[in-house]
Amino acid sequence: MTPGEAVLRVLADAGEPLHWTVIQDRALRAGYLDPFETPDVRGVVLAALRTAVADGQLTKPATGMYALAA
């Protein structure tokens, strides 16, 4: 699973906006991201979130918060 897919899956499972740190934590706990395969998990998650916002898949309702686009 790519970091972008992991981010979208976590937000879809949550059904509500989440802070990026919660998204990262849930992706790691669920096994969507492996810290041994992806050494810079923080950077990869933040990049995936920025890309998803730019692509219109996510919205940013508040600082550090992300939600699925309607």
PQR file of N, CA, C, O and H, with PARSE charges and radii, in Angstrom:
ATOM      1  N   MET A   1       0.847  -1.173   0.000 -0.4000 1.5000
ATOM      2  CA  MET A   1       0.000   0.000   0.000 -0.0000 2.0000
ATOM      3  C   MET A   1       0.897   1.242   0.000  0.5500 1.7000
ATOM      4  O   MET A   1       1.866   1.327   0.754 -0.5500 1.4000
ATOM      5  N   THR A   2       0.558   2.178  -0.843 -0.4000 1.5000
ATOM      6  CA  THR A   2       1.327   3.418  -0.900 -0.0000 2.0000
ATOM      7  C   THR A   2       0.932   4.317   0.276  0.5500 1.7000
ATOM      8  O   THR A   2      -0.136   4.135   0.862 -0.5500 1.4000
ATOM      9  H   THR A   2      -0.229   2.109  -1.455  0.4000 1.0000
ATOM     10  N   PRO A   3       1.783   5.281   0.622 -0.5600 1.5000
ATOM     11  CA  PRO A   3       1.411   6.214   1.686  0.2800 2.0000
ATOM     12  C   PRO A   3       0.120   6.972   1.379  0.5500 1.7000
ATOM     13  O   PRO A   3      -0.678   7.229   2.280 -0.5500 1.4000
ATOM     14  N   GLY A   4      -0.086   7.327   0.125 -0.4000 1.5000
ATOM     15  CA  GLY A   4      -1.319   8.015  -0.252 -0.0000 2.0000
ATOM     16  C   GLY A   4      -2.548   7.156  -0.020  0.5500 1.7000
ATOM     17  O   GLY A   4      -3.564   7.640   0.480 -0.5500 1.4000
ATOM     18  H   GLY A   4       0.562   7.119  -0.607  0.4000 1.0000
ATOM     19  N   GLU A   5      -2.460   5.880  -0.380 -0.4000 1.5000
ATOM     20  CA  GLU A   5      -3.568   4.954  -0.139 -0.0000 2.0000
ATOM     21  C   GLU A   5      -3.802   4.768   1.357  0.5500 1.7000
ATOM     22  O   GLU A   5      -4.946   4.683   1.804 -0.5500 1.4000
ATOM     23  H   GLU A   5      -1.635   5.487  -0.786  0.4000 1.0000
ATOM     24  N   ALA A   6      -2.722   4.707   2.127 -0.4000 1.5000
ATOM     25  CA  ALA A   6      -2.828   4.534   3.577 -0.0000 2.0000
ATOM     26  C   ALA A   6      -3.550   5.716   4.212  0.5500 1.7000
ATOM     27  O   ALA A   6      -4.416   5.532   5.067 -0.5500 1.4000
ATOM     28  H   ALA A   6      -1.793   4.776   1.764  0.4000 1.0000
ATOM     29  N   VAL A   7      -3.196   6.918   3.797 -0.4000 1.5000
ATOM     30  CA  VAL A   7      -3.815   8.131   4.328 -0.0000 2.0000
ATOM     31  C   VAL A   7      -5.311   8.138   4.019  0.5500 1.7000
ATOM     32  O   VAL A   7      -6.125   8.430   4.896 -0.5500 1.4000
ATOM     33  H   VAL A   7      -2.492   7.067   3.103  0.4000 1.0000
ATOM     34  N   LEU A   8      -5.669   7.823   2.795 -0.4000 1.5000
ATOM     35  CA  LEU A   8      -7.076   7.803   2.393 -0.0000 2.0000
ATOM     36  C   LEU A   8      -7.841   6.718   3.136  0.5500 1.7000
ATOM     37  O   LEU A   8      -8.987   6.932   3.533 -0.5500 1.4000
ATOM     38  H   LEU A   8      -5.008   7.586   2.083  0.4000 1.0000
ATOM     39  N   ARG A   9      -7.229   5.569   3.326 -0.4000 1.5000
ATOM     40  CA  ARG A   9      -7.890   4.466   4.035 -0.0000 2.0000
ATOM     41  C   ARG A   9      -8.163   4.839   5.487  0.5500 1.7000
ATOM     42  O   ARG A   9      -9.252   4.582   6.000 -0.5500 1.4000
ATOM     43  H   ARG A   9      -6.298   5.396   3.004  0.4000 1.0000
ATOM     44  N   VAL A  10      -7.182   5.444   6.150 -0.4000 1.5000
ATOM     45  CA  VAL A  10      -7.358   5.842   7.551 -0.0000 2.0000
ATOM     46  C   VAL A  10      -8.503   6.842   7.675  0.5500 1.7000
ATOM     47  O   VAL A  10      -9.347   6.714   8.563 -0.5500 1.4000
ATOM     48  H   VAL A  10      -6.297   5.653   5.733  0.4000 1.0000
ATOM     49  N   LEU A  11      -8.536   7.824   6.802 -0.4000 1.5000
ATOM     50  CA  LEU A  11      -9.600   8.825   6.864 -0.0000 2.0000
ATOM     51  C   LEU A  11     -10.961   8.223   6.521  0.5500 1.7000
ATOM     52  O   LEU A  11     -11.971   8.604   7.114 -0.5500 1.4000
ATOM     53  H   LEU A  11      -7.850   7.928   6.081  0.4000 1.0000
ATOM     54  N   ALA A  12     -10.998   7.301   5.583 -0.4000 1.5000
ATOM     55  CA  ALA A  12     -12.261   6.640   5.244 -0.0000 2.0000
ATOM     56  C   ALA A  12     -12.753   5.801   6.422  0.5500 1.7000
ATOM     57  O   ALA A  12     -13.946   5.797   6.725 -0.5500 1.4000
ATOM     58  H   ALA A  12     -10.178   6.992   5.102  0.4000 1.0000
ATOM     59  N   ASP A  13     -11.847   5.097   7.081 -0.4000 1.5000
ATOM     60  CA  ASP A  13     -12.218   4.287   8.247 -0.0000 2.0000
ATOM     61  C   ASP A  13     -12.720   5.163   9.389  0.5500 1.7000
ATOM     62  O   ASP A  13     -13.653   4.787  10.098 -0.5500 1.4000
ATOM     63  H   ASP A  13     -10.878   5.100   6.835  0.4000 1.0000
ATOM     64  N   ALA A  14     -12.105   6.328   9.570 -0.4000 1.5000
ATOM     65  CA  ALA A  14     -12.465   7.219  10.683 -0.0000 2.0000
ATOM     66  C   ALA A  14     -13.813   7.888  10.453  0.5500 1.7000
ATOM     67  O   ALA A  14     -14.604   8.036  11.384 -0.5500 1.4000
ATOM     68  H   ALA A  14     -11.346   6.633   8.994  0.4000 1.0000
ATOM     69  N   GLY A  15     -14.072   8.292   9.220 -0.4000 1.5000
ATOM     70  CA  GLY A  15     -15.326   8.964   8.917 -0.0000 2.0000
ATOM     71  C   GLY A  15     -15.432  10.371   9.470  0.5500 1.7000
ATOM     72  O   GLY A  15     -16.524  10.937   9.525 -0.5500 1.4000
ATOM     73  H   GLY A  15     -13.429   8.172   8.464  0.4000 1.0000
ATOM     74  N   GLU A  16     -14.312  10.940   9.879 -0.4000 1.5000
ATOM     75  CA  GLU A  16     -14.280  12.301  10.410 -0.0000 2.0000
ATOM     76  C   GLU A  16     -12.900  12.899  10.158  0.5500 1.7000
ATOM     77  O   GLU A  16     -11.946  12.162   9.908 -0.5500 1.4000
ATOM     78  H   GLU A  16     -13.425  10.481   9.835  0.4000 1.0000
ATOM     79  N   PRO A  17     -12.781  14.223  10.221 -0.5600 1.5000
ATOM     80  CA  PRO A  17     -11.470  14.847  10.053  0.2800 2.0000
ATOM     81  C   PRO A  17     -10.527  14.418  11.182  0.5500 1.7000
ATOM     82  O   PRO A  17     -10.943  14.255  12.329 -0.5500 1.4000
ATOM     83  N   LEU A  18      -9.264  14.241  10.835 -0.4000 1.5000
ATOM     84  CA  LEU A  18      -8.256  13.849  11.808 -0.0000 2.0000
ATOM     85  C   LEU A  18      -7.014  14.718  11.667  0.5500 1.7000
ATOM     86  O   LEU A  18      -6.719  15.223  10.584 -0.5500 1.4000
ATOM     87  H   LEU A  18      -8.926  14.373   9.903  0.4000 1.0000
ATOM     88  N   HIS A  19      -6.294  14.888  12.762 -0.4000 1.5000
ATOM     89  CA  HIS A  19      -5.011  15.583  12.738 -0.0000 2.0000
ATOM     90  C   HIS A  19      -3.994  14.662  12.070  0.5500 1.7000
ATOM     91  O   HIS A  19      -4.107  13.439  12.160 -0.5500 1.4000
ATOM     92  H   HIS A  19      -6.534  14.478  13.642  0.4000 1.0000
ATOM     93  N   TRP A  20      -3.002  15.247  11.402 -0.4000 1.5000
ATOM     94  CA  TRP A  20      -2.058  14.425  10.657 -0.0000 2.0000
ATOM     95  C   TRP A  20      -1.300  13.449  11.555  0.5500 1.7000
ATOM     96  O   TRP A  20      -0.915  12.373  11.098 -0.5500 1.4000
ATOM     97  H   TRP A  20      -2.910  16.240  11.329  0.4000 1.0000
ATOM     98  N   THR A  21      -1.080  13.799  12.813 -0.4000 1.5000
ATOM     99  CA  THR A  21      -0.370  12.883  13.711 -0.0000 2.0000
ATOM    100  C   THR A  21      -1.223  11.653  14.034  0.5500 1.7000
ATOM    101  O   THR A  21      -0.698  10.552  14.205 -0.5500 1.4000
ATOM    102  H   THR A  21      -1.393  14.673  13.184  0.4000 1.0000
ATOM    103  N   VAL A  22      -2.538  11.849  14.115 -0.4000 1.5000
ATOM    104  CA  VAL A  22      -3.453  10.732  14.361 -0.0000 2.0000
ATOM    105  C   VAL A  22      -3.509   9.844  13.121  0.5500 1.7000
ATOM    106  O   VAL A  22      -3.533   8.618  13.232 -0.5500 1.4000
ATOM    107  H   VAL A  22      -2.964  12.743  13.976  0.4000 1.0000
ATOM    108  N   ILE A  23      -3.531  10.458  11.953 -0.4000 1.5000
ATOM    109  CA  ILE A  23      -3.525   9.697  10.696 -0.0000 2.0000
ATOM    110  C   ILE A  23      -2.276   8.835  10.631  0.5500 1.7000
ATOM    111  O   ILE A  23      -2.352   7.651  10.305 -0.5500 1.4000
ATOM    112  H   ILE A  23      -3.511  11.453  11.864  0.4000 1.0000
ATOM    113  N   GLN A  24      -1.132   9.422  10.939 -0.4000 1.5000
ATOM    114  CA  GLN A  24       0.130   8.684  10.913 -0.0000 2.0000
ATOM    115  C   GLN A  24       0.106   7.531  11.912  0.5500 1.7000
ATOM    116  O   GLN A  24       0.494   6.412  11.578 -0.5500 1.4000
ATOM    117  H   GLN A  24      -1.070  10.385  11.204  0.4000 1.0000
ATOM    118  N   ASP A  25      -0.342   7.796  13.118 -0.4000 1.5000
ATOM    119  CA  ASP A  25      -0.386   6.773  14.159 -0.0000 2.0000
ATOM    120  C   ASP A  25      -1.299   5.619  13.762  0.5500 1.7000
ATOM    121  O   ASP A  25      -0.933   4.454  13.914 -0.5500 1.4000
ATOM    122  H   ASP A  25      -0.657   8.705  13.389  0.4000 1.0000
ATOM    123  N   ARG A  26      -2.473   5.938  13.258 -0.4000 1.5000
ATOM    124  CA  ARG A  26      -3.425   4.886  12.873 -0.0000 2.0000
ATOM    125  C   ARG A  26      -2.915   4.068  11.692  0.5500 1.7000
ATOM    126  O   ARG A  26      -3.129   2.857  11.635 -0.5500 1.4000
ATOM    127  H   ARG A  26      -2.770   6.884  13.134  0.4000 1.0000
ATOM    128  N   ALA A  27      -2.246   4.722  10.754 -0.4000 1.5000
ATOM    129  CA  ALA A  27      -1.688   4.003   9.602 -0.0000 2.0000
ATOM    130  C   ALA A  27      -0.599   3.027  10.051  0.5500 1.7000
ATOM    131  O   ALA A  27      -0.503   1.913   9.537 -0.5500 1.4000
ATOM    132  H   ALA A  27      -2.072   5.706  10.801  0.4000 1.0000
ATOM    133  N   LEU A  28       0.211   3.453  11.004 -0.4000 1.5000
ATOM    134  CA  LEU A  28       1.253   2.571  11.526 -0.0000 2.0000
ATOM    135  C   LEU A  28       0.653   1.417  12.322  0.5500 1.7000
ATOM    136  O   LEU A  28       1.049   0.266  12.143 -0.5500 1.4000
ATOM    137  H   LEU A  28       0.134   4.359  11.421  0.4000 1.0000
ATOM    138  N   ARG A  29      -0.295   1.719  13.195 -0.4000 1.5000
ATOM    139  CA  ARG A  29      -0.914   0.684  14.037 -0.0000 2.0000
ATOM    140  C   ARG A  29      -1.689  -0.347  13.205  0.5500 1.7000
ATOM    141  O   ARG A  29      -1.715  -1.529  13.546 -0.5500 1.4000
ATOM    142  H   ARG A  29      -0.618   2.654  13.340  0.4000 1.0000
ATOM    143  N   ALA A  30      -2.312   0.104  12.122 -0.4000 1.5000
ATOM    144  CA  ALA A  30      -3.083  -0.799  11.266 -0.0000 2.0000
ATOM    145  C   ALA A  30      -2.185  -1.605  10.330  0.5500 1.7000
ATOM    146  O   ALA A  30      -2.642  -2.550   9.687 -0.5500 1.4000
ATOM    147  H   ALA A  30      -2.290   1.064  11.845  0.4000 1.0000
ATOM    148  N   GLY A  31      -0.911  -1.231  10.254 -0.4000 1.5000
ATOM    149  CA  GLY A  31       0.005  -1.941   9.370 -0.0000 2.0000
ATOM    150  C   GLY A  31      -0.034  -1.456   7.933  0.5500 1.7000
ATOM    151  O   GLY A  31       0.530  -2.096   7.046 -0.5500 1.4000
ATOM    152  H   GLY A  31      -0.539  -0.464  10.776  0.4000 1.0000
ATOM    153  N   TYR A  32      -0.701  -0.319   7.694 -0.4000 1.5000
ATOM    154  CA  TYR A  32      -0.750   0.236   6.340 -0.0000 2.0000
ATOM    155  C   TYR A  32       0.619   0.768   5.923  0.5500 1.7000
ATOM    156  O   TYR A  32       0.970   0.745   4.743 -0.5500 1.4000
ATOM    157  H   TYR A  32      -1.159   0.201   8.415  0.4000 1.0000
ATOM    158  N   LEU A  33       1.383   1.244   6.897 -0.4000 1.5000
ATOM    159  CA  LEU A  33       2.740   1.722   6.654 -0.0000 2.0000
ATOM    160  C   LEU A  33       3.700   0.934   7.536  0.5500 1.7000
ATOM    161  O   LEU A  33       3.400   0.647   8.695 -0.5500 1.4000
ATOM    162  H   LEU A  33       1.097   1.262   7.855  0.4000 1.0000
ATOM    163  N   ASP A  34       4.844   0.591   6.984 -0.4000 1.5000
ATOM    164  CA  ASP A  34       5.860  -0.149   7.733 -0.0000 2.0000
ATOM    165  C   ASP A  34       7.058   0.770   7.937  0.5500 1.7000
ATOM    166  O   ASP A  34       7.689   1.183   6.963 -0.5500 1.4000
ATOM    167  H   ASP A  34       5.088   0.824   6.043  0.4000 1.0000
ATOM    168  N   PRO A  35       7.384   1.099   9.193 -0.5600 1.5000
ATOM    169  CA  PRO A  35       8.510   2.021   9.433  0.2800 2.0000
ATOM    170  C   PRO A  35       9.860   1.445   9.026  0.5500 1.7000
ATOM    171  O   PRO A  35      10.836   2.185   8.898 -0.5500 1.4000
ATOM    172  N   PHE A  36       9.925   0.134   8.822 -0.4000 1.5000
ATOM    173  CA  PHE A  36      11.186  -0.473   8.388 -0.0000 2.0000
ATOM    174  C   PHE A  36      11.361  -0.373   6.876  0.5500 1.7000
ATOM    175  O   PHE A  36      12.487  -0.363   6.378 -0.5500 1.4000
ATOM    176  H   PHE A  36       9.132  -0.467   8.927  0.4000 1.0000
ATOM    177  N   GLU A  37      10.249  -0.299   6.145 -0.4000 1.5000
ATOM    178  CA  GLU A  37      10.299  -0.120   4.697 -0.0000 2.0000
ATOM    179  C   GLU A  37      10.337   1.351   4.323  0.5500 1.7000
ATOM    180  O   GLU A  37      10.871   1.720   3.277 -0.5500 1.4000
ATOM    181  H   GLU A  37       9.335  -0.308   6.549  0.4000 1.0000
ATOM    182  N   THR A  38       9.766   2.194   5.185 -0.4000 1.5000
ATOM    183  CA  THR A  38       9.697   3.637   4.959 -0.0000 2.0000
ATOM    184  C   THR A  38      10.350   4.334   6.140  0.5500 1.7000
ATOM    185  O   THR A  38       9.682   4.617   7.134 -0.5500 1.4000
ATOM    186  H   THR A  38       9.332   1.894   6.034  0.4000 1.0000
ATOM    187  N   PRO A  39      11.646   4.615   6.048 -0.5600 1.5000
ATOM    188  CA  PRO A  39      12.352   5.192   7.194  0.2800 2.0000
ATOM    189  C   PRO A  39      11.809   6.555   7.638  0.5500 1.7000
ATOM    190  O   PRO A  39      11.737   6.814   8.839 -0.5500 1.4000
ATOM    191  N   ASP A  40      11.433   7.417   6.717 -0.4000 1.5000
ATOM    192  CA  ASP A  40      10.941   8.762   7.057 -0.0000 2.0000
ATOM    193  C   ASP A  40       9.418   8.782   6.981  0.5500 1.7000
ATOM    194  O   ASP A  40       8.849   9.429   6.102 -0.5500 1.4000
ATOM    195  H   ASP A  40      11.492   7.207   5.741  0.4000 1.0000
ATOM    196  N   VAL A  41       8.763   8.084   7.890 -0.4000 1.5000
ATOM    197  CA  VAL A  41       7.305   7.968   7.858 -0.0000 2.0000
ATOM    198  C   VAL A  41       6.656   9.343   7.940  0.5500 1.7000
ATOM    199  O   VAL A  41       5.717   9.631   7.197 -0.5500 1.4000
ATOM    200  H   VAL A  41       9.226   7.559   8.605  0.4000 1.0000
ATOM    201  N   ARG A  42       7.143  10.183   8.827 -0.4000 1.5000
ATOM    202  CA  ARG A  42       6.551  11.519   9.004 -0.0000 2.0000
ATOM    203  C   ARG A  42       6.571  12.306   7.691  0.5500 1.7000
ATOM    204  O   ARG A  42       5.553  12.861   7.279 -0.5500 1.4000
ATOM    205  H   ARG A  42       7.906   9.949   9.430  0.4000 1.0000
ATOM    206  N   GLY A  43       7.712  12.348   7.052 -0.4000 1.5000
ATOM    207  CA  GLY A  43       7.846  13.080   5.799 -0.0000 2.0000
ATOM    208  C   GLY A  43       6.975  12.515   4.693  0.5500 1.7000
ATOM    209  O   GLY A  43       6.388  13.263   3.911 -0.5500 1.4000
ATOM    210  H   GLY A  43       8.539  11.897   7.387  0.4000 1.0000
ATOM    211  N   VAL A  44       6.893  11.198   4.630 -0.4000 1.5000
ATOM    212  CA  VAL A  44       6.102  10.540   3.593 -0.0000 2.0000
ATOM    213  C   VAL A  44       4.607  10.797   3.812  0.5500 1.7000
ATOM    214  O   VAL A  44       3.871  11.044   2.857 -0.5500 1.4000
ATOM    215  H   VAL A  44       7.371  10.591   5.266  0.4000 1.0000
ATOM    216  N   VAL A  45       4.164  10.738   5.063 -0.4000 1.5000
ATOM    217  CA  VAL A  45       2.748  10.992   5.362 -0.0000 2.0000
ATOM    218  C   VAL A  45       2.393  12.438   5.034  0.5500 1.7000
ATOM    219  O   VAL A  45       1.367  12.698   4.406 -0.5500 1.4000
ATOM    220  H   VAL A  45       4.762  10.538   5.839  0.4000 1.0000
ATOM    221  N   LEU A  46       3.227  13.368   5.452 -0.4000 1.5000
ATOM    222  CA  LEU A  46       2.945  14.780   5.161 -0.0000 2.0000
ATOM    223  C   LEU A  46       2.938  15.049   3.660  0.5500 1.7000
ATOM    224  O   LEU A  46       2.099  15.808   3.175 -0.5500 1.4000
ATOM    225  H   LEU A  46       4.060  13.156   5.962  0.4000 1.0000
ATOM    226  N   ALA A  47       3.852  14.445   2.924 -0.4000 1.5000
ATOM    227  CA  ALA A  47       3.879  14.615   1.467 -0.0000 2.0000
ATOM    228  C   ALA A  47       2.623  14.019   0.836  0.5500 1.7000
ATOM    229  O   ALA A  47       2.053  14.607  -0.083 -0.5500 1.4000
ATOM    230  H   ALA A  47       4.534  13.828   3.318  0.4000 1.0000
ATOM    231  N   ALA A  48       2.191  12.860   1.320 -0.4000 1.5000
ATOM    232  CA  ALA A  48       0.980  12.221   0.785 -0.0000 2.0000
ATOM    233  C   ALA A  48      -0.246  13.082   1.059  0.5500 1.7000
ATOM    234  O   ALA A  48      -1.132  13.194   0.212 -0.5500 1.4000
ATOM    235  H   ALA A  48       2.654  12.382   2.067  0.4000 1.0000
ATOM    236  N   LEU A  49      -0.298  13.687   2.235 -0.4000 1.5000
ATOM    237  CA  LEU A  49      -1.420  14.567   2.567 -0.0000 2.0000
ATOM    238  C   LEU A  49      -1.431  15.804   1.674  0.5500 1.7000
ATOM    239  O   LEU A  49      -2.483  16.190   1.164 -0.5500 1.4000
ATOM    240  H   LEU A  49       0.422  13.596   2.923  0.4000 1.0000
ATOM    241  N   ARG A  50      -0.273  16.424   1.482 -0.4000 1.5000
ATOM    242  CA  ARG A  50      -0.199  17.603   0.604 -0.0000 2.0000
ATOM    243  C   ARG A  50      -0.629  17.252  -0.821  0.5500 1.7000
ATOM    244  O   ARG A  50      -1.361  18.012  -1.455 -0.5500 1.4000
ATOM    245  H   ARG A  50       0.581  16.111   1.897  0.4000 1.0000
ATOM    246  N   THR A  51      -0.180  16.120  -1.315 -0.4000 1.5000
ATOM    247  CA  THR A  51      -0.529  15.693  -2.670 -0.0000 2.0000
ATOM    248  C   THR A  51      -2.029  15.434  -2.794  0.5500 1.7000
ATOM    249  O   THR A  51      -2.649  15.822  -3.784 -0.5500 1.4000
ATOM    250  H   THR A  51       0.415  15.504  -0.800  0.4000 1.0000
ATOM    251  N   ALA A  52      -2.615  14.775  -1.780 -0.4000 1.5000
ATOM    252  CA  ALA A  52      -4.043  14.476  -1.819 -0.0000 2.0000
ATOM    253  C   ALA A  52      -4.885  15.747  -1.764  0.5500 1.7000
ATOM    254  O   ALA A  52      -5.941  15.812  -2.393 -0.5500 1.4000
ATOM    255  H   ALA A  52      -2.111  14.460  -0.975  0.4000 1.0000
ATOM    256  N   VAL A  53      -4.436  16.754  -1.025 -0.4000 1.5000
ATOM    257  CA  VAL A  53      -5.140  18.042  -0.995 -0.0000 2.0000
ATOM    258  C   VAL A  53      -5.039  18.713  -2.360  0.5500 1.7000
ATOM    259  O   VAL A  53      -6.031  19.229  -2.876 -0.5500 1.4000
ATOM    260  H   VAL A  53      -3.578  16.702  -0.514  0.4000 1.0000
ATOM    261  N   ALA A  54      -3.854  18.708  -2.942 -0.4000 1.5000
ATOM    262  CA  ALA A  54      -3.646  19.325  -4.257 -0.0000 2.0000
ATOM    263  C   ALA A  54      -4.473  18.628  -5.337  0.5500 1.7000
ATOM    264  O   ALA A  54      -4.943  19.268  -6.278 -0.5500 1.4000
ATOM    265  H   ALA A  54      -3.048  18.289  -2.523  0.4000 1.0000
ATOM    266  N   ASP A  55      -4.648  17.305  -5.193 -0.4000 1.5000
ATOM    267  CA  ASP A  55      -5.417  16.531  -6.170 -0.0000 2.0000
ATOM    268  C   ASP A  55      -6.924  16.602  -5.940  0.5500 1.7000
ATOM    269  O   ASP A  55      -7.697  16.093  -6.751 -0.5500 1.4000
ATOM    270  H   ASP A  55      -4.266  16.785  -4.428  0.4000 1.0000
ATOM    271  N   GLY A  56      -7.348  17.232  -4.836 -0.4000 1.5000
ATOM    272  CA  GLY A  56      -8.763  17.360  -4.543 -0.0000 2.0000
ATOM    273  C   GLY A  56      -9.371  16.175  -3.823  0.5500 1.7000
ATOM    274  O   GLY A  56     -10.592  16.110  -3.674 -0.5500 1.4000
ATOM    275  H   GLY A  56      -6.719  17.645  -4.177  0.4000 1.0000
ATOM    276  N   GLN A  57      -8.545  15.225  -3.368 -0.4000 1.5000
ATOM    277  CA  GLN A  57      -9.061  14.057  -2.654 -0.0000 2.0000
ATOM    278  C   GLN A  57      -9.345  14.374  -1.183  0.5500 1.7000
ATOM    279  O   GLN A  57     -10.217  13.763  -0.565 -0.5500 1.4000
ATOM    280  H   GLN A  57      -7.554  15.277  -3.489  0.4000 1.0000
ATOM    281  N   LEU A  58      -8.602  15.331  -0.636 -0.4000 1.5000
ATOM    282  CA  LEU A  58      -8.758  15.718   0.756 -0.0000 2.0000
ATOM    283  C   LEU A  58      -8.971  17.215   0.861  0.5500 1.7000
ATOM    284  O   LEU A  58      -8.614  17.979  -0.036 -0.5500 1.4000
ATOM    285  H   LEU A  58      -7.894  15.827  -1.139  0.4000 1.0000
ATOM    286  N   THR A  59      -9.566  17.619   1.985 -0.4000 1.5000
ATOM    287  CA  THR A  59      -9.667  19.035   2.324 -0.0000 2.0000
ATOM    288  C   THR A  59      -8.912  19.252   3.630  0.5500 1.7000
ATOM    289  O   THR A  59      -8.618  18.308   4.363 -0.5500 1.4000
ATOM    290  H   THR A  59      -9.856  16.998   2.713  0.4000 1.0000
ATOM    291  N   LYS A  60      -8.611  20.502   3.897 -0.4000 1.5000
ATOM    292  CA  LYS A  60      -7.892  20.865   5.113 -0.0000 2.0000
ATOM    293  C   LYS A  60      -8.755  21.854   5.892  0.5500 1.7000
ATOM    294  O   LYS A  60      -8.613  23.066   5.725 -0.5500 1.4000
ATOM    295  H   LYS A  60      -8.850  21.269   3.301  0.4000 1.0000
ATOM    296  N   PRO A  61      -9.671  21.333   6.763 -0.5600 1.5000
ATOM    297  CA  PRO A  61     -10.611  22.219   7.456  0.2800 2.0000
ATOM    298  C   PRO A  61      -9.981  23.098   8.530  0.5500 1.7000
ATOM    299  O   PRO A  61     -10.550  24.131   8.882 -0.5500 1.4000
ATOM    300  N   ALA A  62      -8.830  22.718   9.055 -0.4000 1.5000
ATOM    301  CA  ALA A  62      -8.137  23.505  10.080 -0.0000 2.0000
ATOM    302  C   ALA A  62      -6.656  23.157  10.011  0.5500 1.7000
ATOM    303  O   ALA A  62      -6.260  22.224   9.313 -0.5500 1.4000
ATOM    304  H   ALA A  62      -8.368  21.878   8.769  0.4000 1.0000
ATOM    305  N   THR A  63      -5.851  23.907  10.733 -0.4000 1.5000
ATOM    306  CA  THR A  63      -4.418  23.673  10.736 -0.0000 2.0000
ATOM    307  C   THR A  63      -4.105  22.260  11.207  0.5500 1.7000
ATOM    308  O   THR A  63      -4.472  21.871  12.315 -0.5500 1.4000
ATOM    309  H   THR A  63      -6.173  24.665  11.300  0.4000 1.0000
ATOM    310  N   GLY A  64      -3.432  21.503  10.369 -0.4000 1.5000
ATOM    311  CA  GLY A  64      -3.025  20.145  10.712 -0.0000 2.0000
ATOM    312  C   GLY A  64      -4.111  19.101  10.582  0.5500 1.7000
ATOM    313  O   GLY A  64      -3.852  17.912  10.767 -0.5500 1.4000
ATOM    314  H   GLY A  64      -3.134  21.819   9.469  0.4000 1.0000
ATOM    315  N   MET A  65      -5.333  19.528  10.264 -0.4000 1.5000
ATOM    316  CA  MET A  65      -6.474  18.616  10.153 -0.0000 2.0000
ATOM    317  C   MET A  65      -6.757  18.305   8.692  0.5500 1.7000
ATOM    318  O   MET A  65      -6.608  19.156   7.815 -0.5500 1.4000
ATOM    319  H   MET A  65      -5.543  20.494  10.114  0.4000 1.0000
ATOM    320  N   TYR A  66      -7.169  17.066   8.450 -0.4000 1.5000
ATOM    321  CA  TYR A  66      -7.479  16.630   7.079 -0.0000 2.0000
ATOM    322  C   TYR A  66      -8.764  15.830   7.073  0.5500 1.7000
ATOM    323  O   TYR A  66      -9.068  15.114   8.027 -0.5500 1.4000
ATOM    324  H   TYR A  66      -7.290  16.375   9.162  0.4000 1.0000
ATOM    325  N   ALA A  67      -9.525  15.957   5.982 -0.4000 1.5000
ATOM    326  CA  ALA A  67     -10.791  15.232   5.829 -0.0000 2.0000
ATOM    327  C   ALA A  67     -10.939  14.820   4.375  0.5500 1.7000
ATOM    328  O   ALA A  67     -10.368  15.444   3.480 -0.5500 1.4000
ATOM    329  H   ALA A  67      -9.278  16.539   5.207  0.4000 1.0000
ATOM    330  N   LEU A  68     -11.706  13.771   4.148 -0.4000 1.5000
ATOM    331  CA  LEU A  68     -12.000  13.362   2.780 -0.0000 2.0000
ATOM    332  C   LEU A  68     -12.839  14.443   2.103  0.5500 1.7000
ATOM    333  O   LEU A  68     -13.727  15.029   2.722 -0.5500 1.4000
ATOM    334  H   LEU A  68     -12.170  13.264   4.874  0.4000 1.0000
ATOM    335  N   ALA A  69     -12.557  14.696   0.856 -0.4000 1.5000
ATOM    336  CA  ALA A  69     -13.335  15.687   0.083 -0.0000 2.0000
ATOM    337  C   ALA A  69     -14.712  15.092  -0.200  0.5500 1.7000
ATOM    338  O   ALA A  69     -14.853  13.885  -0.401 -0.5500 1.4000
ATOM    339  H   ALA A  69     -11.836  14.219   0.353  0.4000 1.0000
ATOM    340  N   ALA A  70     -15.702  15.941  -0.211 -0.4000 1.5000
ATOM    341  CA  ALA A  70     -17.094  15.472  -0.434 -0.0000 2.0000
ATOM    342  C   ALA A  70     -17.333  15.077  -1.863  0.5500 1.7000
ATOM    343  O   ALA A  70     -18.438  14.665  -2.213 -0.5500 1.4000
ATOM    344  H   ALA A  70     -15.587  16.921  -0.047  0.4000 1.0000
TER
END
